[in-house]
Amino acid sequence: MRGFEGGDIVRVPFPYTDRTTTAFRPALISSRQALGDSGGLLWVLMITSAENRGWPGDVPINDHLSAGLPMPSIVRTAKIATIEASRATPIGRLAPSTWDEVLRHIMANVGLV
């Protein structure tokens, strides 16, 4: 299994609630490393199109192409999920300044600042 770290952007399968299909979507790894007994889990944050209505805590990805994303996007820090690391495919990495901003929002969300 590939080693992942916080700031990596991956593609992960998301099931539709009204269909039996699954779509692959980008997500940001927010855990420092894989979690769980065998290191098989990752915490990820939702990445969505920058065209969607904004939420408090959204962080814009200023250079989406360098991050491996096909369109302008944002990290939605309010939406976190746990996924199986084996289902994640690497596609890019956030710029350090954007990753720092995401971390500030995560820390504020859990009451550490």
DSSP file (Angstrom, degrees, kcal/mol; ACC not computed):
  #  RESIDUE AA STRUCTURE BP1 BP2  ACC     N-H-->O    O-->H-N    N-H-->O    O-->H-N    TCO  KAPPA ALPHA  PHI   PSI    X-CA   Y-CA   Z-CA
    1    1 A M              0   0    0      0, 0.0     2,-0.1     0, 0.0    85,-0.1   0.000 360.0 360.0 360.0 136.2    0.0    0.0    0.0
    2    2 A R        -     0   0    0     83,-0.1     2,-0.4     1,-0.1     0, 0.0  -0.396 360.0-116.5 -67.3 142.9    1.3    3.5   -0.9
    3    3 A G        -     0   0    0     -2,-0.1     2,-0.3    30,-0.0    -1,-0.1  -0.701  33.9-167.1 -82.2 130.3    2.2    5.7    2.0
    4    4 A F        -     0   0    0     -2,-0.4    30,-0.4     4,-0.0     2,-0.3  -0.784   5.0-171.5-112.6 159.4    0.0    8.9    2.2
    5    5 A E    >   -     0   0    0     -2,-0.3     3,-2.0    28,-0.1    24,-0.2  -0.963  39.4 -70.4-145.1 164.1    0.4   12.0    4.2
    6    6 A G  T 3  S+     0   0    0     26,-0.5    24,-0.2    -2,-0.3     3,-0.1  -0.252 117.0  33.6 -55.6 136.2   -1.5   15.1    5.1
    7    7 A G  T 3  S+     0   0    0     22,-2.5    87,-2.6     1,-0.4    -1,-0.2   0.190  85.3 127.4  99.9 -14.6   -1.8   17.5    2.1
    8    8 A D  E <   -A   93   0A   0     -3,-2.0    21,-2.9    85,-0.2     2,-0.5  -0.515  52.3-141.5 -72.9 142.8   -2.0   14.7   -0.5
    9    9 A I  E     +AB  92  28A   0     83,-2.9    82,-2.9    19,-0.2    83,-1.7  -0.921  27.5 175.6-105.8 131.7   -4.9   14.9   -2.9
   10   10 A V  E     -AB  90  27A   0     17,-2.7    17,-2.3    -2,-0.5     2,-0.5  -0.850  32.1-120.5-130.5 163.0   -6.4   11.5   -3.8
   11   11 A R  E     +AB  89  26A   0     78,-2.7    78,-2.0    -2,-0.3    13,-0.1  -0.930  37.1 175.9-102.9 131.8   -9.3   10.1   -5.8
   12   12 A V  E     - B   0  25A   0     13,-2.7    13,-2.8    -2,-0.5     2,-0.4  -0.968  33.2-104.2-135.2 150.8  -11.7    8.1   -3.8
   13   13 A P  E     - B   0  24A   0      0, 0.0    11,-0.2     0, 0.0    74,-0.0  -0.595  31.6-171.1 -78.2 131.4  -15.0    6.3   -4.6
   14   14 A F  E     - B   0  23A   0      9,-3.5     9,-2.7    -2,-0.4     2,-0.2  -0.988  17.4-135.6-118.5 125.0  -18.2    8.0   -3.3
   15   15 A P  E     - B   0  22A   0      0, 0.0     2,-0.3     0, 0.0     7,-0.2  -0.530  15.9-124.4 -77.9 145.9  -21.5    6.2   -3.6
   16   16 A Y        -     0   0    0      5,-1.8     3,-0.4    -2,-0.2     0, 0.0  -0.684  11.8-141.9 -81.3 142.6  -24.6    7.9   -4.8
   17   17 A T  S    S+     0   0    0     -2,-0.3    -1,-0.1     1,-0.2     3,-0.0   0.752  99.4  41.3 -78.1 -22.6  -27.5    7.7   -2.3
   18   18 A D  S    S+     0   0    0      3,-0.0     2,-0.3    -3,-0.0    -1,-0.2   0.338 116.4  45.9-107.8   7.2  -30.1    7.3   -5.0
   19   19 A R  S    S-     0   0    0     -3,-0.4    -3,-0.1     2,-0.2     0, 0.0  -0.907  75.1-122.9-141.1 168.1  -28.2    4.9   -7.4
   20   20 A T  S    S+     0   0    0     -2,-0.3     2,-0.2    -5,-0.1    -3,-0.0   0.320  82.7  96.2 -94.6   8.2  -26.2    1.8   -7.2
   21   21 A T        -     0   0    0     -6,-0.0    -5,-1.8    -7,-0.0     2,-0.4  -0.491  62.6-141.9 -95.1 167.3  -23.2    3.5   -8.9
   22   22 A T  E     -B   15   0A   0     -7,-0.2     2,-0.4    -2,-0.2    -2,-0.1  -0.982   7.4-153.0-128.2 140.0  -20.1    5.0   -7.4
   23   23 A A  E     -B   14   0A   0     -9,-2.7    -9,-3.5    -2,-0.4     2,-0.5  -0.903  17.1-128.4-111.4 142.5  -18.3    8.2   -8.6
   24   24 A F  E     +B   13   0A   0     -2,-0.4   -13,-0.0   -11,-0.2    -2,-0.0  -0.794  35.3 177.5 -90.0 129.1  -14.6    8.8   -8.0
   25   25 A R  E     -B   12   0A   0    -13,-2.8   -13,-2.7    -2,-0.5     2,-0.2  -0.910  30.9-104.3-130.5 153.3  -14.1   12.3   -6.5
   26   26 A P  E     +B   11   0A   0      0, 0.0    21,-1.3     0, 0.0     2,-0.3  -0.512  39.9 175.2 -76.9 149.6  -11.1   14.2   -5.2
   27   27 A A  E     -BC  10  46A   0    -17,-2.3   -17,-2.7    19,-0.2     2,-0.5  -0.977  27.3-123.7-148.8 156.3  -10.4   14.4   -1.5
   28   28 A L  E     -BC   9  45A   0     17,-2.6    17,-2.6    -2,-0.3     2,-0.4  -0.901  23.4-127.1-106.3 127.1   -7.7   15.9    0.6
   29   29 A I  E     + C   0  44A   0    -21,-2.9   -22,-2.5    -2,-0.5    15,-0.3  -0.601  29.8 175.8 -72.0 124.3   -5.9   13.6    3.1
   30   30 A S        +     0   0    0     13,-2.7     2,-0.2    -2,-0.4    14,-0.2   0.541  50.9  87.3-109.3 -10.7   -6.1   15.4    6.5
   31   31 A S  S    S-     0   0    0     12,-1.1     3,-0.1     1,-0.1   -24,-0.0  -0.620  81.1-125.6 -85.6 151.5   -4.5   12.8    8.7
   32   32 A R  S    S-     0   0    0     -2,-0.2   -26,-0.5   -27,-0.2     2,-0.3   0.825  86.2 -17.4 -63.9 -30.4   -0.7   12.9    9.1
   33   33 A Q  S    S-     0   0    0    -28,-0.2    10,-0.3     8,-0.1   -28,-0.1  -0.906  96.8 -51.9-159.6 178.8   -0.5    9.2    8.1
   34   34 A A        -     0   0    0    -30,-0.4     8,-0.2    -2,-0.3     2,-0.2  -0.350  57.9-151.0 -64.4 149.2   -2.6    6.1    7.7
   35   35 A L  B     +D   41   0A   0      6,-3.4     6,-2.0     4,-0.1     5,-0.3  -0.634  42.8  51.7-118.2 171.7   -4.6    5.2   10.8
   36   36 A G  S >  S-     0   0    0      3,-0.2     3,-0.9    -2,-0.2     5,-0.0  -0.142  97.2 -52.8  91.6 174.1   -6.0    2.1   12.5
   37   37 A D  T 3  S+     0   0    0      1,-0.3    -1,-0.2     2,-0.1     0, 0.0   0.890 139.3  25.0 -53.7 -46.6   -4.5   -1.2   13.5
   38   38 A S  T 3  S-     0   0    0     -3,-0.2    -1,-0.3     0, 0.0    -2,-0.1   0.271 112.0-107.3-105.3  10.7   -3.0   -2.0   10.1
   39   39 A G  S <  S+     0   0    0     -3,-0.9    -3,-0.2     1,-0.1    -4,-0.1   0.808  79.8 132.7  69.4  28.1   -2.7    1.6    8.8
   40   40 A G        +     0   0    0     -5,-0.3    45,-2.6    -6,-0.1    46,-0.4   0.362  46.5  75.5 -96.2   5.9   -5.6    1.0    6.5
   41   41 A L  E     -DE  35  84A   0     -6,-2.0    -6,-3.4    43,-0.3     2,-0.3  -0.891  52.3-171.7-122.1 150.3   -7.6    4.1    7.2
   42   42 A L  E     - E   0  83A   0     41,-2.3    41,-2.6    -2,-0.3     2,-0.5  -0.987  21.3-133.5-133.7 145.0   -7.3    7.8    6.2
   43   43 A W  E     - E   0  82A   0     -2,-0.3   -13,-2.7   -10,-0.3   -12,-1.1  -0.865  34.4-176.9 -91.8 132.4   -9.2   10.9    7.2
   44   44 A V  E     -CE  29  81A   0     37,-2.8    37,-2.5    -2,-0.5     2,-0.4  -0.947  20.4-141.9-131.4 152.6  -10.1   13.0    4.2
   45   45 A L  E     -CE  28  80A   0    -17,-2.6   -17,-2.6    -2,-0.3    35,-0.2  -0.874  33.9-102.0-109.4 145.9  -11.7   16.3    3.5
   46   46 A M  E     -CE  27  76A   0     33,-2.0    30,-3.0    30,-0.7     2,-0.4  -0.390  28.2-159.7 -66.0 137.9  -14.1   16.9    0.6
   47   47 A I  E     + E   0  75A   0    -21,-1.3     2,-0.3    28,-0.2    28,-0.2  -0.991  21.9 167.7-115.5 130.9  -12.8   18.8   -2.4
   48   48 A T  E     - E   0  74A   0     26,-2.1    26,-2.6    -2,-0.4   -21,-0.0  -0.870  41.5 -71.1-137.8 169.4  -15.5   20.3   -4.6
   49   49 A S  E >   - E   0  73A   0     -2,-0.3     3,-1.4    24,-0.2    24,-0.3  -0.315  34.7-131.6 -62.1 140.9  -15.9   22.7   -7.5
   50   50 A A  T 3  S+     0   0    0     22,-2.4    23,-0.2     1,-0.3    -1,-0.1   0.646 103.8  71.6 -67.6 -14.0  -15.2   26.4   -6.6
   51   51 A E  T 3  S+     0   0    0     21,-0.4    -1,-0.3     2,-0.1     3,-0.1   0.702  78.5  97.4 -74.9 -19.3  -18.5   27.1   -8.4
   52   52 A N  S <  S-     0   0    0     -3,-1.4    -4,-0.0     1,-0.1     2,-0.0  -0.291  95.0 -82.4 -68.9 155.3  -20.6   25.6   -5.6
   53   53 A R        -     0   0    0      1,-0.1    -1,-0.1    -2,-0.0     2,-0.1  -0.333  56.6-112.6 -56.7 134.0  -22.1   27.8   -2.9
   54   54 A G        -     0   0    0     -3,-0.1    -1,-0.1    -4,-0.1    22,-0.0  -0.342  26.6-157.5 -74.3 151.7  -19.5   28.5   -0.3
   55   55 A W    >   -     0   0    0     -2,-0.1     3,-1.8     1,-0.0    22,-0.1  -0.873  36.5 -88.0-118.5 154.4  -19.5   27.3    3.3
   56   56 A P  T 3  S+     0   0    0      0, 0.0    22,-0.2     0, 0.0    -1,-0.0  -0.441 117.0  27.8 -58.4 135.9  -17.7   28.8    6.3
   57   57 A G  T 3  S+     0   0    0      1,-0.3    20,-0.7    -2,-0.1     2,-0.1   0.382  82.3 146.3  91.4  -4.2  -14.2   27.3    6.4
   58   58 A D  E <   -F   76   0A   0     -3,-1.8    -1,-0.3    18,-0.2    18,-0.2  -0.429  34.0-155.4 -64.1 139.9  -13.9   26.6    2.7
   59   59 A V  E     -F   75   0A   0     16,-2.4    16,-2.9    -2,-0.1     2,-0.1  -0.973  11.6-132.5-121.1 118.2  -10.3   27.0    1.5
   60   60 A P  E     -F   74   0A   0      0, 0.0     2,-0.9     0, 0.0    14,-0.2  -0.415   8.9-136.0 -69.6 143.1   -9.7   27.8   -2.2
   61   61 A I  E >   -F   73   0A   0     12,-2.6    12,-0.6     1,-0.2     3,-0.5  -0.870  20.5-165.7 -96.4 102.2   -7.1   25.8   -4.1
   62   62 A N  T 3  S+     0   0    0     -2,-0.9     2,-0.5     1,-0.3    -1,-0.2   0.827  79.5  34.6 -66.5 -35.8   -5.3   28.6   -5.9
   63   63 A D  T 3>  +     0   0    0      1,-0.2     4,-1.4    -3,-0.1    -1,-0.3  -0.694  68.3 169.8-120.0  78.9   -3.4   26.6   -8.4
   64   64 A H  T <4>S+     0   0    0     -2,-0.5     5,-3.0    -3,-0.5     4,-0.3   0.828  74.5  56.2 -61.6 -34.2   -5.7   23.7   -9.2
   65   65 A L  T >45S+     0   0    0      1,-0.2     3,-1.3     3,-0.2    -1,-0.2   0.916 106.9  48.6 -67.1 -41.7   -3.7   22.4  -12.1
   66   66 A S  T 345S+     0   0    0     -3,-0.3    27,-0.4     1,-0.3    -1,-0.2   0.793 108.9  55.6 -65.8 -26.7   -0.5   22.0  -10.0
   67   67 A A  T 3<5S-     0   0    0     -4,-1.4    -1,-0.3    25,-0.2    -2,-0.2   0.494 122.5-107.4 -82.8  -3.8   -2.6   20.2   -7.4
   68   68 A G  T < 5S+     0   0    0     -3,-1.3    -3,-0.2    -4,-0.3    -2,-0.1   0.647  76.5 132.8  89.0  15.8   -3.7   17.7  -10.0
   69   69 A L      < -     0   0    0     -5,-3.0    -1,-0.3    -6,-0.2    -2,-0.1  -0.817  53.5-144.0-106.0 142.0   -7.3   19.0  -10.3
   70   70 A P  S    S+     0   0    0      0, 0.0    -5,-0.1     0, 0.0    -1,-0.1   0.663  80.3  22.5 -79.0 -15.3   -9.0   19.6  -13.6
   71   71 A M  S    S-     0   0    0     -7,-0.1    -2,-0.0    -6,-0.0     0, 0.0  -0.952 100.5 -69.5-145.8 162.5  -11.0   22.7  -12.5
   72   72 A P        +     0   0    0      0, 0.0   -22,-2.4     0, 0.0   -21,-0.4  -0.319  65.3 175.2 -54.3 132.4  -11.0   25.5   -9.9
   73   73 A S  E     -EF  49  61A   0    -12,-0.6   -12,-2.6   -24,-0.3     2,-0.3  -0.863  25.6-146.3-140.4 166.8  -11.7   23.8   -6.6
   74   74 A I  E     -EF  48  60A   0    -26,-2.6   -26,-2.1    -2,-0.3     2,-0.6  -0.950  21.2-122.9-132.9 155.2  -12.0   24.3   -2.8
   75   75 A V  E     -EF  47  59A   0    -16,-2.9   -16,-2.4    -2,-0.3     2,-1.1  -0.894  21.2-147.9 -95.0 125.0  -11.4   22.2    0.2
   76   76 A R  E >   -EF  46  58A   0    -30,-3.0     3,-1.8    -2,-0.6   -30,-0.7  -0.783  14.5-173.9 -95.4  94.1  -14.5   21.9    2.3
   77   77 A T  E 3  S+     0   0A   0     -2,-1.1    -1,-0.2   -20,-0.7   -19,-0.1   0.639  77.7  64.9 -68.8 -13.6  -13.0   21.7    5.8
   78   78 A A  E 3  S+     0   0A   0    -22,-0.2     2,-0.7     1,-0.1    -1,-0.3   0.602  91.9  70.6 -82.1 -10.7  -16.4   21.0    7.4
   79   79 A K  E <   +     0   0A   0     -3,-1.8   -33,-2.0   -33,-0.2     2,-0.4  -0.879  62.3 164.5-114.2 103.1  -16.8   17.7    5.6
   80   80 A I  E     +E   45   0A   0     -2,-0.7     2,-0.3   -35,-0.2   -35,-0.2  -0.900   7.4 176.9-117.5 145.6  -14.5   15.0    6.9
   81   81 A A  E     -E   44   0A   0    -37,-2.5   -37,-2.8    -2,-0.4     2,-0.5  -0.949  27.8-125.9-141.9 160.5  -14.7   11.3    6.2
   82   82 A T  E     +E   43   0A   0     -2,-0.3     2,-0.3   -39,-0.2   -39,-0.2  -0.952  35.6 176.0-108.1 128.4  -12.8    8.1    7.0
   83   83 A I  E     -E   42   0A   0    -41,-2.6   -41,-2.3    -2,-0.5     2,-0.5  -0.842  37.7 -97.7-127.3 163.8  -11.9    6.0    4.0
   84   84 A E  E >   -E   41   0A   0     -2,-0.3     3,-1.9   -43,-0.2     4,-0.3  -0.727  28.6-140.3 -80.3 126.7   -9.9    2.8    3.4
   85   85 A A  G >  S+     0   0    0    -45,-2.6     3,-1.7    -2,-0.5    -1,-0.1   0.818  99.2  65.5 -58.4 -32.1   -6.4    3.7    2.2
   86   86 A S  G 3  S+     0   0    0    -46,-0.4    -1,-0.3     1,-0.3   -45,-0.1   0.699  97.7  55.6 -65.8 -17.5   -6.5    0.9   -0.4
   87   87 A R  G <  S+     0   0    0     -3,-1.9     2,-0.4   -74,-0.0    -1,-0.3   0.469  89.2  97.3 -92.1  -2.8   -9.3    2.7   -2.2
   88   88 A A    <   -     0   0    0     -3,-1.7   -76,-0.2    -4,-0.3   -78,-0.0  -0.713  53.4-164.9 -94.3 136.3   -7.3    6.0   -2.6
   89   89 A T  E     -A   11   0A   0    -78,-2.0   -78,-2.7    -2,-0.4     2,-0.1  -0.982  25.1-122.1-117.3 124.2   -5.4    6.9   -5.8
   90   90 A P  E     +A   10   0A   0      0, 0.0   -80,-0.3     0, 0.0     3,-0.1  -0.384  39.4 159.9 -67.2 139.1   -2.9    9.7   -5.6
   91   91 A I  E     -     0   0A   0    -82,-2.9     2,-0.3     1,-0.4   -81,-0.2   0.512  58.2 -44.5-131.1 -16.5   -3.5   12.6   -8.0
   92   92 A G  E     -A    9   0A   0    -83,-1.7   -83,-2.9   -24,-0.0    -1,-0.4  -0.979  49.5-101.0 175.8-164.5   -1.6   15.6   -6.5
   93   93 A R  E     -A    8   0A   0    -27,-0.4   -85,-0.2    -2,-0.3     2,-0.1  -0.995  29.6-112.4-150.5 143.6   -0.6   17.7   -3.5
   94   94 A L        -     0   0    0    -87,-2.6   -33,-0.0    -2,-0.3   -30,-0.0  -0.420  40.8-100.9 -71.8 151.4   -1.7   21.0   -2.0
   95   95 A A    >>  -     0   0    0      1,-0.1     4,-2.5    -2,-0.1     3,-0.5  -0.461  36.9-113.2 -64.3 146.0    0.7   23.9   -2.0
   96   96 A P  H 3> S+     0   0    0      0, 0.0     4,-2.4     0, 0.0     5,-0.2   0.858 115.9  52.7 -53.9 -39.5    2.3   24.3    1.5
   97   97 A S  H 3> S+     0   0    0      2,-0.2     4,-1.6     1,-0.2     5,-0.1   0.878 111.2  46.5 -67.0 -36.0    0.5   27.7    2.1
   98   98 A T  H <> S+     0   0    0     -3,-0.5     4,-2.4     2,-0.2    -1,-0.2   0.904 111.2  52.0 -70.6 -41.5   -2.9   26.2    1.2
   99   99 A W  H  X S+     0   0    0     -4,-2.5     4,-2.5     1,-0.2    -2,-0.2   0.905 107.9  52.6 -60.2 -42.1   -2.2   23.1    3.4
  100  100 A D  H  X S+     0   0    0     -4,-2.4     4,-1.9    -5,-0.2    -1,-0.2   0.902 109.1  49.5 -60.7 -40.7   -1.3   25.5    6.3
  101  101 A E  H  X S+     0   0    0     -4,-1.6     4,-1.8     2,-0.2    -2,-0.2   0.908 109.9  50.7 -65.7 -41.3   -4.6   27.3    5.8
  102  102 A V  H  X S+     0   0    0     -4,-2.4     4,-2.4     1,-0.2    -2,-0.2   0.928 109.2  51.8 -59.8 -45.3   -6.6   24.0    5.8
  103  103 A L  H  X S+     0   0    0     -4,-2.5     4,-2.8     1,-0.2    -1,-0.2   0.880 105.8  54.6 -60.7 -38.8   -4.8   23.0    9.1
  104  104 A R  H  X S+     0   0    0     -4,-1.9     4,-2.1     1,-0.2    -1,-0.2   0.910 110.1  46.8 -60.6 -41.8   -5.7   26.3   10.7
  105  105 A H  H  X S+     0   0    0     -4,-1.8     4,-2.5     2,-0.2    -2,-0.2   0.903 111.6  50.5 -67.7 -40.8   -9.4   25.6    9.9
  106  106 A I  H  X S+     0   0    0     -4,-2.4     4,-1.7     2,-0.2    -2,-0.2   0.944 111.2  48.9 -60.9 -47.2   -9.2   22.0   11.2
  107  107 A M  H  <>S+     0   0    0     -4,-2.8     5,-3.2     1,-0.2     6,-0.6   0.895 112.0  48.6 -61.0 -40.3   -7.6   23.2   14.4
  108  108 A A  H ><5S+     0   0    0     -4,-2.1     3,-1.0     3,-0.2    -1,-0.2   0.890 108.0  55.6 -66.1 -38.4  -10.3   25.8   14.9
  109  109 A N  H 3<5S+     0   0    0     -4,-2.5    -1,-0.2     1,-0.2    -2,-0.2   0.828 112.3  41.8 -64.2 -31.9  -13.1   23.2   14.1
  110  110 A V  T 3<5S-     0   0    0     -4,-1.7    -1,-0.2    -5,-0.1    -2,-0.2   0.348 119.2-108.5 -99.3   6.8  -11.8   21.0   16.9
  111  111 A G  T < 5S+     0   0    0     -3,-1.0    -3,-0.2    -4,-0.3    -2,-0.1   0.767  79.0 128.2  80.5  26.7  -11.2   23.8   19.4
  112  112 A L      <       0   0    0     -5,-3.2    -4,-0.2    -6,-0.2    -5,-0.1   0.496 360.0 360.0 -94.4  -3.5   -7.4   23.9   19.4
  113  113 A V              0   0    0     -6,-0.6    -5,-0.1    -5,-0.1    -1,-0.1   0.320 360.0 360.0-134.1 360.0   -7.1   27.6   18.6
